[in-house]
Every structure is written in structure tokens, then in C-alpha cells.
Amino acid sequence: MDSQIELNQERLRLRDKFGKALPSLMKAEQVVLDEVYKDGALPAKIKRLMAMCVALGVGCTNCILGQTTAAIDKGATKEEILEALSVLLAIRGTTGMAESLRVIKILEEKGMV
């Protein structure tokens, strides 16, 4: 499996390039993301964990990378991430586990497991 951190860095590079090509669209998207992922009734960290599980459920690699990294950046612990993965597995079964290995790899690369 490729380095998930390197894949995420490439995702960010391409996202920035896309943003330069369509700046008004990306600015509007950022406004929505800032609103959605701010602390509210649910803390931003929980929202990112939820988004990580949704991304895993639909199999969006870029979303998995971004949401897992954002959850960690918001302070999600290994235990919180693994517990969120357990909820995904309860709903998605083996298909959830297959994509969850990408998250385990990110944790491994960050020295968290």
C-alpha cells in the first residue's frame, strides 16, 4: 500500500491547483466547509470523525485521507478513531473494514499504532 501521507500531500497539491483554476468556486466551497466543520452542538473533532466514516462508507480515497487527517489535527486520538471505525464496521461489515485499512495505515505512518 502506498504511503497515505504522500497520497494526502498529492491530494492537497492538486486541490490547490484546482483552486487556482477555479478560485471563486473554491472560495465558495471553503465558506461551506468552514461553516460545517466549526464547533457547534457537536465539536469539530466529532464532525470530522463522522465525515471520516461517511467517506469510508462511500469509498472516497481523497475524502478518507482528508477527513482522517483533519480529525487527527482536531485532536482525535487513536482510541477515538478506532471506536469510530468500529461503528463503521457495525454498519458496513467487511466493505467498511477494507477501506478502514487506509486509516490504520495513516495512524501507523504517524506513529499512532
C-alpha positions, 0 to 999 in steps of 0.5 A: 500500500502506498504511503497515505501521507504522500497520497494526502500531500498529492491530494492537497497539491492538486486541490490547490491547483484546482483552486487556482483554476477555479478560485471563486468556486473554491472560495465558495466551497471553503465558506461551506466547509468552514461553516460545517466543520466549526464547533457547534452542538457537536465539536469539530473533532466529532464532525470530522470523525463522522465525515471520516466514516461517511467517506469510508462508507462511500469509498472516497480515497481523497475524502478518507485521507482528508477527513482522517487527517483533519480529525487527527489535527482536531485532536482525535486520538487513536482510541477515538478513531478506532471506536469510530471505525468500529461503528463503521464496521457495525454498519458496513461489515467487511466493505467498511473494514477494507477501506478502514485499512487506509486509516490504520495505515495513516495512524501507523505512518504517524506513529499512532499504532 
